[in-house]
Amino acid sequence: MLFGLFGLAVDLVAFQGLLAIGADFVFAHVVSFFLSALSNFVLNAQWTFGAAASPSGTLWLRFPKFLAICLMALSLRGGVLSAAIDQWNISPGTAILAGIVAAAAVNFIGGAFYIFSPASQVPRRLHWRILATGALLFALALRIAYLGSVNLIPEEAYYWNYAQHLDLAYLDHPPMVAWVIWLGTELFGNTEFGVRLGAYLCWSVAAVFSFRLARNLYGDAAAFANVLLFATLPYFFAMGMIMTPDAPLLAAWAATLYFLERALLAGQRPAWLYVGMSVGLGLLSKYTIALLGLATLVFLAFDTRSRAWFRRPEPFAAVLIAAAIFSPVVLWNAEHDWASFMFQGPHRIAVQTEFSLFRLLSAMLLFLTPVGFAIALNALVQRIRKVAGQMPQPMDRMSLFVAIFTLVPLSVFLFFSLFHAVKLNWTGPLWLALLPLLAQDMSAYRKRAGGWQATLRRAWGPTLAAALVLYGALLHFFTLGMPGIPYSGRLRPFPVAWREFGAQATAIEEKIKSSSGGKPLRVGMDKHFLSSEMAFYDRIDNDGATTTAGRSLLGLDSLMYDSWYPAPAQRGRTLILFALEPELLTGVDVERRFGKMDPIREKVVYKRAARAGRFYYRVGYDFRPG
């Protein structure tokens, strides 16, 4: 306690002192934190945790662990500071107190259970519980701290526009993402927190089902190791922070796998009804969950004990339940010339052939980390060899379940990538079936084991710790920045300076409105990024969803904006065209659609006094639809 108070004093004095001499508050927050943390490390190592935890000569061997915990604590503190200053309008001098408390909690728990705790003295049955609980609590706290501070990425802003035009389906996705965002913003307003709350809750639901699946398959130790992976692997961490159709899909996919395991392996007949409900909700989120239906058929073909389900009514009832839940999307498509089904099916296949296997493999490396990918590949190869009869021990039903429900969806994406472009997020949910196997492999590992596989397993700890540090650093950079690290100078899909861009775009709109006497329509000249961000970050009169259209007015693709703002209805209006490249605002195809156009103008966007990007705009009068 005494050393904690001493560290608190060092932190506060250094922070206030740096502010007093004119230092930027972000610089002051980072420097004062590390001064306090370093003093606490030395004092705690020598006195609080005792000589047993830090025998002579080993103090600085613990420094990498100390640094990892410090960086995690710094990122959480940055999230608290950002929320307090930007959302609650608290001064930095007062907000630092809340940040210090949050960081102190991370430092103390990390010191007690990770930095100075002798791992050999922790019972193995508690080891995974401690690691999983710590990682889970930190991941939850980090996300909740930044949930309302980080700018929406363009995709999130686009789906927020979905929620402003509620419907039974949309051209490029089913409606679940819109419904979830609508509910969150009804409760918490049109804020980043309101938009993202659904992602946070969907991730929590998926975590529960993933934990229960791993426990059913491999026991408690594997279940807690599964939580550790679910909390730290890149794809799963991101899904608790970013509100896209993948967030509700992840929850539905996890629930479907859990209930399929209960039905196929445990033989529980009522589980099929929950399979139907889970698949139905998944289909309302994203069509790719239908791949679990294909995987189920393959499992029934391989597993002789499960073939009896073909003669039972429950699986067919599950199909009917899923179809009933999905029926609103079918109805919408029937009324719109099957637009969504065509967009996700024949139109996607009909595009120009493109070999994108390496992009798909890169996504797998990113989602699982290189260590996880190598371990997963080895585990899957072993299961494939067992299925083929190349190994003396036949595959058990649990491993067969994991292998089929991973490999069947994966094989579809691999085949598709040979001829067409794939998106990085497509394979994310399918790793839910593999996590229990990775967790079982991790929890069964013994430190004295040898060989390259043991070397890989030993790399899990540093890899997952580095991942948590990286997430925190990125979130800190997106909101507060990092001393000495400039922004790129260009507006990109990353969540940096979109709020500032939206404010400038709204100011331009207000200026044109006052000079022209009419309400202008803002148009982003990319596919949907600029339009979506301008609509969400209209904070003057909050009417961005009704005053921002897409480039479909000029004959270019902008997804749902074509339906929301049909060109004939905008005849004669004043349009403000926005772009990140000036050449998009000129040319015959643009100028022939207006009676008159102003010159192109450039604006620079600043975030916390640092240059974060620039954009261009041009005003066109008397719009003439093509």
C-alpha positions as CSV (number, residue, x, y, z in Angstrom):
1,M,0.0,0.0,0.0
2,L,2.8,2.4,0.9
3,F,4.6,1.8,-2.4
4,G,1.3,2.2,-4.2
5,L,0.8,5.6,-2.6
6,F,4.4,6.6,-3.4
7,G,3.9,5.7,-7.1
8,L,0.6,7.6,-7.1
9,A,2.5,10.7,-5.8
10,V,5.2,10.3,-8.4
11,D,2.6,10.0,-11.1
12,L,0.5,13.1,-10.1
13,V,3.5,15.3,-9.4
14,A,5.2,14.4,-12.7
15,F,1.9,14.8,-14.7
16,Q,1.0,18.2,-13.2
17,G,4.6,19.4,-13.4
18,L,4.8,18.6,-17.1
19,L,1.5,20.3,-17.8
20,A,2.7,23.4,-15.8
21,I,5.7,23.8,-18.2
22,G,3.5,23.6,-21.2
23,A,3.8,19.9,-22.2
24,D,1.0,18.2,-24.2
25,F,-1.2,16.3,-21.9
26,V,-0.7,13.0,-23.8
27,F,3.0,13.4,-23.5
28,A,2.6,14.2,-19.8
29,H,0.3,11.2,-19.3
30,V,2.8,8.8,-20.9
31,V,6.0,10.1,-19.2
32,S,4.4,10.3,-15.7
33,F,3.0,6.8,-16.0
34,F,6.3,5.2,-16.8
35,L,8.1,7.1,-14.1
36,S,5.6,5.8,-11.6
37,A,5.5,2.3,-13.0
38,L,9.3,1.9,-12.9
39,S,9.6,3.0,-9.3
40,N,6.8,0.6,-8.3
41,F,8.5,-2.2,-10.2
42,V,11.8,-1.8,-8.3
43,L,10.1,-1.3,-4.9
44,N,7.6,-4.2,-5.2
45,A,10.3,-6.5,-6.5
46,Q,12.4,-5.9,-3.5
47,W,9.8,-5.6,-0.8
48,T,6.2,-6.3,-1.5
49,F,6.5,-9.7,-3.2
50,G,9.5,-10.9,-1.3
51,A,12.8,-12.4,-2.1
52,A,11.2,-15.7,-3.0
53,A,9.5,-14.1,-6.0
54,S,12.6,-12.2,-7.1
55,P,15.7,-14.0,-6.0
56,S,19.0,-12.3,-6.6
57,G,19.9,-11.8,-10.2
58,T,16.4,-12.5,-11.6
59,L,14.8,-9.1,-11.1
60,W,15.6,-7.8,-14.6
61,L,14.7,-11.2,-16.2
62,R,11.2,-10.2,-15.2
63,F,11.5,-6.9,-17.0
64,P,9.8,-8.1,-20.2
65,K,6.8,-9.2,-18.3
66,F,6.8,-5.9,-16.4
67,L,6.9,-4.0,-19.7
68,A,4.0,-5.9,-21.2
69,I,1.8,-5.3,-18.1
70,C,2.9,-1.6,-18.1
71,L,1.9,-1.2,-21.7
72,M,-1.5,-2.8,-21.1
73,A,-2.1,-0.6,-18.1
74,L,-1.0,2.5,-20.1
75,S,-3.5,1.7,-22.9
76,L,-6.4,1.2,-20.4
77,R,-5.5,4.4,-18.7
78,G,-5.5,6.1,-22.1
79,G,-9.0,4.8,-22.7
80,V,-10.3,6.1,-19.4
81,L,-8.6,9.5,-20.1
82,S,-10.1,9.7,-23.6
83,A,-13.6,8.8,-22.4
84,A,-13.4,11.3,-19.5
85,I,-12.1,14.2,-21.6
86,D,-13.9,13.7,-24.9
87,Q,-17.3,12.3,-23.7
88,W,-17.7,13.6,-20.1
89,N,-15.8,16.9,-20.7
90,I,-13.6,16.4,-17.6
91,S,-10.3,18.4,-17.5
92,P,-7.1,16.4,-18.0
93,G,-5.9,17.3,-14.5
94,T,-9.0,15.7,-13.0
95,A,-9.4,12.9,-15.5
96,I,-5.9,11.6,-14.7
97,L,-7.1,10.4,-11.3
98,A,-9.5,7.9,-12.8
99,G,-6.8,6.9,-15.3
100,I,-4.4,6.3,-12.4
101,V,-6.8,4.0,-10.6
102,A,-7.5,1.9,-13.7
103,A,-3.8,1.5,-14.4
104,A,-3.0,0.8,-10.8
105,A,-5.5,-2.1,-10.8
106,V,-3.8,-3.6,-14.0
107,N,-0.3,-3.2,-12.6
108,F,-1.1,-4.7,-9.2
109,I,-3.0,-7.7,-10.5
110,G,-0.4,-8.2,-13.3
111,G,2.4,-8.0,-10.7
112,A,0.8,-10.4,-8.3
113,F,-0.3,-13.1,-10.7
114,Y,2.1,-12.7,-13.7
115,I,5.3,-10.8,-13.1
116,F,6.3,-11.9,-9.6
117,S,4.2,-15.0,-9.1
118,P,6.3,-18.2,-9.3
119,A,4.4,-20.3,-11.9
120,S,5.6,-23.6,-10.4
121,Q,3.7,-22.8,-7.2
122,V,0.4,-22.4,-9.0
123,P,-1.7,-25.6,-9.2
124,R,-2.2,-26.6,-12.8
125,R,-6.0,-26.7,-12.4
126,L,-5.9,-23.0,-11.4
127,H,-3.2,-21.9,-14.0
128,W,-5.6,-21.6,-16.9
129,R,-8.3,-20.1,-14.9
130,I,-6.0,-17.3,-13.7
131,L,-4.7,-16.6,-17.2
132,A,-8.1,-16.8,-18.8
133,T,-9.8,-14.6,-16.2
134,G,-7.0,-12.0,-16.4
135,A,-7.0,-11.8,-20.2
136,L,-10.8,-11.8,-20.3
137,L,-11.2,-9.0,-17.7
138,F,-8.5,-6.9,-19.4
139,A,-10.1,-7.4,-22.9
140,L,-13.5,-6.4,-21.6
141,A,-12.2,-3.4,-19.7
142,L,-10.1,-2.2,-22.7
143,R,-13.0,-2.4,-25.1
144,I,-15.5,-0.7,-22.8
145,A,-13.0,2.1,-22.1
146,Y,-12.6,2.8,-25.8
147,L,-16.0,1.8,-27.1
148,G,-17.3,5.3,-27.2
149,S,-14.1,7.2,-27.9
150,V,-12.7,5.6,-31.1
151,N,-14.2,7.0,-34.3
152,L,-16.4,4.7,-36.3
153,I,-14.7,3.0,-39.1
154,P,-16.5,3.7,-42.5
155,E,-18.2,0.3,-42.5
156,E,-19.7,0.9,-39.1
157,A,-21.0,4.3,-40.2
158,Y,-22.5,2.7,-43.3
159,Y,-24.4,0.2,-41.2
160,W,-25.5,3.0,-38.9
161,N,-27.1,4.4,-42.1
162,Y,-28.8,1.0,-42.4
163,A,-30.4,1.7,-39.0
164,Q,-31.7,5.1,-40.2
165,H,-33.5,3.3,-43.1
166,L,-34.8,0.2,-41.3
167,D,-36.0,-2.6,-43.6
168,L,-36.3,-6.3,-43.8
169,A,-33.1,-6.7,-45.8
170,Y,-30.6,-4.7,-47.8
171,L,-28.7,-5.1,-51.1
172,D,-25.5,-6.3,-49.6
173,H,-26.5,-7.8,-46.2
174,P,-29.4,-9.2,-44.2
175,P,-31.0,-6.8,-41.6
176,M,-29.7,-8.0,-38.2
177,V,-26.8,-5.5,-38.0
178,A,-29.3,-2.6,-38.7
179,W,-31.7,-3.9,-36.0
180,V,-29.0,-4.2,-33.4
181,I,-27.5,-0.8,-34.1
182,W,-31.0,0.7,-34.0
183,L,-31.6,-0.7,-30.6
184,G,-28.2,0.5,-29.3
185,T,-28.7,4.0,-30.6
186,E,-32.3,4.2,-29.3
187,L,-30.9,3.5,-25.8
188,F,-27.7,5.6,-26.0
189,G,-28.2,8.0,-28.8
190,N,-26.3,8.3,-32.1
191,T,-22.9,7.8,-30.5
192,E,-20.1,5.5,-31.1
193,F,-21.0,3.7,-27.8
194,G,-24.6,3.3,-29.0
195,V,-23.5,1.9,-32.4
196,R,-20.9,-0.5,-30.9
197,L,-22.8,-1.8,-27.8
198,G,-24.3,-4.6,-29.9
199,A,-20.9,-5.8,-30.9
200,Y,-19.8,-5.9,-27.2
201,L,-22.9,-7.9,-26.3
202,C,-22.7,-10.3,-29.3
203,W,-19.1,-11.0,-28.4
204,S,-20.1,-11.8,-24.8
205,V,-22.8,-14.2,-26.0
206,A,-20.3,-15.9,-28.4
207,A,-17.7,-16.2,-25.5
208,V,-20.2,-18.1,-23.3
209,F,-21.1,-20.6,-26.0
210,S,-17.5,-21.0,-27.1
211,F,-16.5,-21.7,-23.4
212,R,-19.4,-24.3,-23.0
213,L,-18.5,-26.0,-26.3
214,A,-14.8,-26.4,-25.3
215,R,-15.8,-27.7,-21.8
216,N,-18.2,-30.3,-23.4
217,L,-15.4,-31.5,-25.8
218,Y,-12.3,-31.4,-23.7
219,G,-13.0,-30.4,-20.1
220,D,-12.5,-27.5,-17.8
221,A,-8.8,-26.8,-18.4
222,A,-9.4,-26.6,-22.1
223,A,-12.5,-24.4,-21.6
224,F,-10.5,-21.8,-19.7
225,A,-7.7,-22.0,-22.3
226,N,-10.4,-21.5,-24.9
227,V,-11.5,-18.3,-23.1
228,L,-7.9,-17.1,-23.2
229,L,-7.7,-17.6,-27.0
230,F,-11.2,-16.1,-27.6
231,A,-10.2,-13.0,-25.6
232,T,-6.9,-12.4,-27.3
233,L,-6.8,-13.7,-30.9
234,P,-7.1,-10.8,-33.3
235,Y,-10.3,-11.6,-35.1
236,F,-12.2,-12.4,-31.9
237,F,-10.9,-9.3,-30.1
238,A,-11.9,-7.1,-32.9
239,M,-15.5,-8.5,-33.1
240,G,-16.1,-7.2,-29.6
241,M,-15.2,-3.7,-30.7
242,I,-16.4,-3.3,-34.3
243,M,-20.1,-3.3,-35.2
244,T,-20.5,-5.1,-38.5
245,P,-22.7,-8.0,-39.6
246,D,-19.9,-10.3,-38.4
247,A,-20.6,-9.4,-34.8
248,P,-24.1,-11.0,-34.6
249,L,-22.9,-13.7,-37.0
250,L,-20.2,-14.7,-34.5
251,A,-22.8,-15.1,-31.7
252,A,-25.1,-17.1,-33.9
253,W,-22.2,-19.3,-35.2
254,A,-21.0,-20.0,-31.7
255,A,-24.5,-20.9,-30.5
256,T,-25.1,-23.2,-33.5
257,L,-21.9,-25.1,-32.9
258,Y,-22.7,-25.6,-29.2
259,F,-26.2,-26.9,-29.9
260,L,-25.0,-29.1,-32.8
261,E,-22.5,-30.7,-30.5
262,R,-25.3,-31.3,-28.0
263,A,-27.4,-32.8,-30.7
264,L,-24.8,-34.8,-32.6
265,L,-22.4,-35.9,-29.9
266,A,-24.6,-35.8,-26.8
267,G,-27.7,-37.1,-28.5
268,Q,-30.0,-34.4,-27.1
269,R,-33.1,-34.2,-29.2
270,P,-34.3,-30.8,-28.0
271,A,-31.0,-29.2,-29.0
272,W,-32.1,-29.4,-32.7
273,L,-34.8,-26.8,-32.0
274,Y,-32.1,-24.4,-30.7
275,V,-29.9,-25.2,-33.8
276,G,-32.8,-24.0,-35.9
277,M,-33.2,-20.8,-34.0
278,S,-29.4,-20.1,-34.0
279,V,-29.1,-20.7,-37.7
280,G,-32.2,-18.6,-38.4
281,L,-30.7,-15.7,-36.5
282,G,-27.4,-16.3,-38.2
283,L,-29.0,-16.1,-41.6
284,L,-30.5,-12.7,-40.6
285,S,-26.9,-11.7,-39.9
286,K,-25.0,-13.1,-42.8
287,Y,-25.7,-15.8,-45.4
288,T,-22.4,-17.6,-44.8
289,I,-23.8,-19.4,-41.7
290,A,-25.5,-21.7,-44.3
291,L,-22.1,-23.4,-44.6
292,L,-22.7,-25.0,-41.2
293,G,-25.7,-26.8,-42.8
294,L,-23.3,-28.3,-45.4
295,A,-20.8,-29.3,-42.6
296,T,-23.7,-31.0,-40.7
297,L,-24.5,-33.1,-43.7
298,V,-20.8,-34.1,-44.1
299,F,-20.6,-35.0,-40.4
300,L,-23.7,-37.2,-40.7
301,A,-22.1,-38.9,-43.7
302,F,-18.9,-39.7,-41.8
303,D,-20.3,-40.5,-38.4
304,T,-22.2,-43.7,-38.4
305,R,-23.8,-43.1,-35.0
306,S,-25.3,-39.8,-36.2
307,R,-27.0,-41.2,-39.4
308,A,-30.0,-42.2,-37.4
309,W,-30.9,-38.5,-37.3
310,F,-32.0,-38.8,-40.9
311,R,-34.9,-40.8,-39.7
312,R,-35.8,-38.4,-36.9
313,P,-38.1,-35.3,-37.2
314,E,-35.9,-33.0,-35.1
315,P,-33.3,-32.0,-37.8
316,F,-36.1,-31.3,-40.3
317,A,-37.9,-29.2,-37.6
318,A,-34.7,-27.2,-37.2
319,V,-34.7,-26.5,-40.9
320,L,-38.3,-25.3,-40.8
321,I,-37.5,-23.0,-37.8
322,A,-34.5,-21.5,-39.5
323,A,-36.5,-20.9,-42.6
324,A,-39.4,-19.3,-40.7
325,I,-37.0,-16.9,-39.0
326,F,-35.2,-16.1,-42.3
327,S,-38.5,-15.6,-44.2
328,P,-38.5,-11.7,-43.9
329,V,-35.3,-11.6,-45.9
330,V,-36.9,-13.9,-48.6
331,L,-40.0,-11.7,-48.7
332,W,-37.8,-8.6,-49.2
333,N,-35.9,-10.2,-51.9
334,A,-39.0,-11.4,-53.7
335,E,-40.2,-7.7,-53.7
336,H,-36.9,-6.4,-54.9
337,D,-36.1,-8.8,-57.8
338,W,-34.0,-11.0,-55.6
339,A,-31.4,-8.2,-55.4
340,S,-29.6,-9.3,-52.2
341,F,-29.4,-13.0,-53.2
342,M,-28.1,-12.0,-56.7
343,F,-25.6,-9.6,-55.2
344,Q,-24.1,-12.2,-52.9
345,G,-24.4,-15.1,-55.4
346,P,-24.3,-14.8,-59.2
347,H,-23.1,-11.2,-59.3
348,R,-20.1,-12.0,-57.0
349,I,-19.3,-15.1,-59.0
350,A,-19.6,-13.3,-62.4
351,V,-16.9,-10.7,-61.6
352,Q,-13.5,-11.0,-63.3
353,T,-11.5,-14.0,-62.3
354,E,-8.9,-13.2,-59.6
355,F,-6.5,-15.5,-57.8
356,S,-6.6,-14.5,-54.1
357,L,-5.5,-17.6,-52.2
358,F,-2.5,-15.7,-50.7
359,R,-4.9,-13.0,-49.4
360,L,-7.0,-15.7,-47.8
361,L,-3.9,-17.3,-46.2
362,S,-2.8,-13.9,-45.0
363,A,-6.1,-13.4,-43.3
364,M,-5.7,-16.8,-41.6
365,L,-2.2,-15.8,-40.4
366,L,-3.6,-12.5,-39.1
367,F,-6.7,-14.0,-37.3
368,L,-4.8,-16.9,-35.6
369,T,-1.4,-15.3,-35.4
370,P,1.5,-17.2,-37.0
371,V,2.0,-19.4,-33.9
372,G,-1.7,-20.3,-33.8
373,F,-1.8,-20.9,-37.5
374,A,1.1,-23.3,-37.4
375,I,-0.4,-25.2,-34.4
376,A,-3.8,-25.3,-36.1
377,L,-2.4,-26.6,-39.4
378,N,-0.5,-29.4,-37.6
379,A,-3.6,-30.4,-35.6
380,L,-5.8,-30.4,-38.7
381,V,-3.3,-32.4,-40.7
382,Q,-3.3,-35.0,-37.9
383,R,-7.1,-35.2,-38.0
384,I,-7.2,-35.5,-41.8
385,R,-4.6,-38.4,-41.6
386,K,-6.8,-40.2,-39.1
387,V,-9.9,-39.8,-41.3
388,A,-7.9,-41.2,-44.2
389,G,-6.7,-44.2,-42.0
390,Q,-3.0,-43.2,-42.2
391,M,-2.6,-43.2,-38.4
392,P,-3.0,-46.2,-36.1
393,Q,-5.6,-44.6,-33.8
394,P,-8.9,-43.7,-35.4
395,M,-10.3,-40.3,-34.9
396,D,-12.7,-39.8,-32.0
397,R,-16.1,-38.3,-32.5
398,M,-15.1,-35.0,-30.8
399,S,-12.1,-34.5,-33.1
400,L,-14.2,-35.5,-36.1
401,F,-16.7,-32.8,-35.1
402,V,-13.9,-30.1,-34.8
403,A,-12.3,-31.1,-38.1
404,I,-15.4,-31.2,-40.2
405,F,-17.0,-28.0,-38.9
406,T,-13.7,-26.2,-39.5
407,L,-12.6,-27.8,-42.8
408,V,-15.9,-27.8,-44.7
409,P,-16.4,-24.1,-44.5
410,L,-12.7,-23.5,-45.0
411,S,-12.6,-25.6,-48.1
412,V,-15.4,-23.6,-49.7
413,F,-13.5,-20.3,-49.1
414,L,-10.2,-21.9,-50.3
415,F,-11.9,-23.0,-53.6
416,F,-13.5,-19.7,-54.1
417,S,-10.2,-17.9,-53.6
418,L,-8.7,-19.7,-56.5
419,F,-11.0,-17.8,-58.9
420,H,-12.4,-14.8,-57.1
421,A,-11.4,-12.1,-54.7
422,V,-12.1,-12.8,-51.0
423,K,-12.5,-10.5,-48.1
424,L,-10.3,-10.7,-45.0
425,N,-13.2,-11.2,-42.6
426,W,-14.9,-14.2,-44.3
427,T,-13.1,-17.0,-42.5
428,G,-13.3,-15.5,-39.1
429,P,-16.3,-17.4,-37.6
430,L,-15.2,-20.8,-38.8
431,W,-12.2,-20.8,-36.3
432,L,-14.8,-21.1,-33.5
433,A,-14.9,-24.9,-34.2
434,L,-11.1,-25.1,-34.0
435,L,-10.6,-23.1,-30.8
436,P,-11.4,-26.0,-28.5
437,L,-8.8,-28.2,-30.1
438,L,-6.2,-25.4,-29.9
439,A,-7.2,-24.9,-26.3
440,Q,-6.9,-28.6,-25.5
441,D,-3.5,-28.7,-27.1
442,M,-2.4,-25.6,-25.1
443,S,-3.8,-26.8,-21.7
444,A,-2.2,-30.3,-22.1
445,Y,1.3,-28.9,-22.9
446,R,4.1,-29.7,-20.4
447,K,7.0,-27.3,-20.2
448,R,9.6,-30.0,-20.3
449,A,8.4,-31.4,-23.6
450,G,10.8,-31.2,-26.6
451,G,10.6,-30.8,-30.3
452,W,9.5,-28.1,-32.7
453,Q,5.9,-28.5,-31.6
454,A,6.8,-27.8,-28.0
455,T,8.8,-24.7,-29.2
456,L,5.6,-23.5,-30.9
457,R,3.5,-24.0,-27.8
458,R,6.0,-22.1,-25.7
459,A,5.5,-19.2,-28.0
460,W,1.8,-18.9,-27.2
461,G,2.5,-16.8,-24.0
462,P,4.6,-14.1,-25.6
463,T,2.4,-14.1,-28.7
464,L,-0.9,-13.5,-26.8
465,A,0.7,-10.9,-24.5
466,A,2.1,-9.1,-27.5
467,A,-1.3,-9.2,-29.1
468,L,-3.0,-7.5,-26.1
469,V,-0.2,-4.9,-26.0
470,L,-0.7,-4.2,-29.7
471,Y,-4.5,-3.8,-29.4
472,G,-4.1,-1.3,-26.5
473,A,-1.4,0.6,-28.4
474,L,-3.6,0.9,-31.5
475,L,-6.6,2.1,-29.6
476,H,-4.5,4.6,-27.7
477,F,-3.1,5.9,-31.0
478,F,-6.6,6.1,-32.6
479,T,-7.9,8.3,-29.8
480,L,-5.1,10.2,-28.1
481,G,-2.2,9.5,-30.5
482,M,1.3,8.6,-29.4
483,P,4.1,11.0,-28.6
484,G,6.5,11.2,-31.5
485,I,4.4,9.1,-33.9
486,P,2.6,11.3,-36.4
487,Y,-0.7,10.4,-38.2
488,S,-0.3,9.3,-41.8
489,G,-1.5,12.6,-43.2
490,R,-4.2,10.9,-45.3
491,L,-7.8,10.0,-44.3
492,R,-7.9,6.2,-44.5
493,P,-10.4,3.5,-43.4
494,F,-8.8,3.5,-40.0
495,P,-10.8,5.2,-37.2
496,V,-8.7,8.4,-37.1
497,A,-10.1,12.0,-37.5
498,W,-13.4,11.0,-39.1
499,R,-15.2,13.0,-36.3
500,E,-13.1,16.1,-37.3
501,F,-13.8,15.4,-41.0
502,G,-17.5,15.2,-40.3
503,A,-17.5,18.5,-38.4
504,Q,-15.7,20.3,-41.3
505,A,-18.1,18.8,-43.9
506,T,-21.1,19.9,-41.8
507,A,-19.6,23.4,-41.6
508,I,-19.2,23.5,-45.3
509,E,-22.8,22.4,-45.7
510,E,-24.1,25.2,-43.4
511,K,-22.1,27.8,-45.3
512,I,-23.5,26.7,-48.7
513,K,-27.0,26.6,-47.2
514,S,-26.7,30.2,-45.9
515,S,-25.4,31.5,-49.2
516,S,-27.7,29.6,-51.6
517,G,-30.9,29.6,-49.5
518,G,-31.6,25.9,-49.9
519,K,-30.6,22.7,-48.2
520,P,-27.7,21.2,-50.2
521,L,-27.1,17.5,-50.5
522,R,-23.6,16.1,-49.6
523,V,-22.2,13.4,-51.8
524,G,-19.1,11.2,-51.1
525,M,-17.3,10.4,-54.3
526,D,-16.0,7.0,-53.1
527,K,-18.1,3.9,-52.8
528,H,-19.7,4.7,-49.4
529,F,-16.9,5.7,-46.9
530,L,-17.2,9.5,-47.1
531,S,-20.9,9.6,-47.3
532,S,-21.4,7.3,-44.3
533,E,-18.9,9.2,-42.1
534,M,-20.4,12.6,-43.0
535,A,-23.9,11.4,-42.2
536,F,-23.0,10.0,-38.8
537,Y,-20.8,12.9,-37.7
538,D,-23.2,15.6,-38.6
539,R,-23.4,17.1,-35.1
540,I,-25.0,20.5,-35.9
541,D,-28.6,19.6,-36.7
542,N,-28.2,15.8,-36.6
543,D,-29.9,15.3,-40.0
544,G,-26.9,13.7,-41.8
545,A,-28.9,10.6,-42.7
546,T,-31.3,12.8,-44.8
547,T,-28.8,15.2,-46.3
548,T,-26.0,12.8,-47.4
549,A,-26.2,10.7,-50.6
550,G,-23.9,8.5,-52.6
551,R,-22.1,8.8,-55.9
552,S,-24.8,6.7,-57.5
553,L,-26.3,10.2,-58.4
554,L,-23.4,10.5,-60.8
555,G,-23.8,7.0,-62.3
556,L,-21.4,5.2,-60.0
557,D,-21.9,2.3,-57.6
558,S,-22.6,3.3,-54.0
559,L,-24.5,0.2,-52.7
560,M,-27.7,1.1,-50.8
561,Y,-27.4,4.9,-51.4
562,D,-28.9,4.3,-54.9
563,S,-32.1,3.1,-53.2
564,W,-32.1,5.7,-50.5
565,Y,-31.5,8.6,-52.8
566,P,-32.8,7.9,-56.3
567,A,-31.3,10.4,-58.8
568,P,-34.6,11.7,-60.4
569,A,-35.8,12.9,-57.0
570,Q,-32.8,15.2,-56.6
571,R,-33.3,17.1,-59.8
572,G,-32.4,20.8,-59.5
573,R,-30.7,20.5,-56.1
574,T,-27.4,21.9,-55.0
575,L,-24.8,19.1,-54.4
576,I,-21.5,19.3,-52.5
577,L,-19.2,16.7,-53.8
578,F,-16.5,15.4,-51.4
579,A,-13.4,13.3,-52.4
580,L,-10.0,12.4,-51.1
581,E,-8.5,12.9,-54.6
582,P,-9.2,16.1,-56.6
583,E,-9.4,14.3,-59.9
584,L,-12.7,12.6,-58.8
585,L,-14.3,16.0,-58.8
586,T,-13.6,17.0,-62.4
587,G,-14.2,15.6,-65.9
588,V,-17.1,15.5,-68.3
589,D,-19.0,12.8,-66.5
590,V,-19.2,15.0,-63.4
591,E,-19.6,18.5,-64.9
592,R,-22.3,17.7,-67.5
593,R,-24.7,16.9,-64.6
594,F,-24.8,20.4,-63.3
595,G,-25.8,23.8,-64.6
596,K,-22.9,25.4,-62.9
597,M,-19.9,24.3,-60.7
598,D,-17.6,26.1,-58.3
599,P,-13.9,25.5,-58.3
600,I,-12.4,22.6,-56.4
601,R,-11.3,23.5,-52.8
602,E,-9.0,21.7,-50.4
603,K,-9.4,21.3,-46.6
604,V,-6.9,20.0,-44.1
605,V,-8.1,17.8,-41.2
606,Y,-6.5,18.1,-37.8
607,K,-6.8,15.8,-34.8
608,R,-5.6,17.2,-31.5
609,A,-3.6,19.8,-33.4
610,A,-1.8,17.2,-35.5
611,R,-2.4,17.0,-39.2
612,A,-4.4,13.8,-39.9
613,G,-5.4,14.2,-43.6
614,R,-7.0,16.3,-46.2
615,F,-10.0,16.2,-48.5
616,Y,-11.4,18.2,-51.5
617,Y,-14.9,19.4,-52.2
618,R,-16.7,21.1,-55.0
619,V,-20.2,22.6,-55.2
620,G,-22.5,21.9,-58.1
621,Y,-25.7,23.7,-58.8
622,D,-28.9,22.7,-60.6
623,F,-28.3,18.9,-60.6
624,R,-29.4,17.1,-63.8
625,P,-29.8,13.3,-63.4
626,G,-28.2,11.2,-66.1
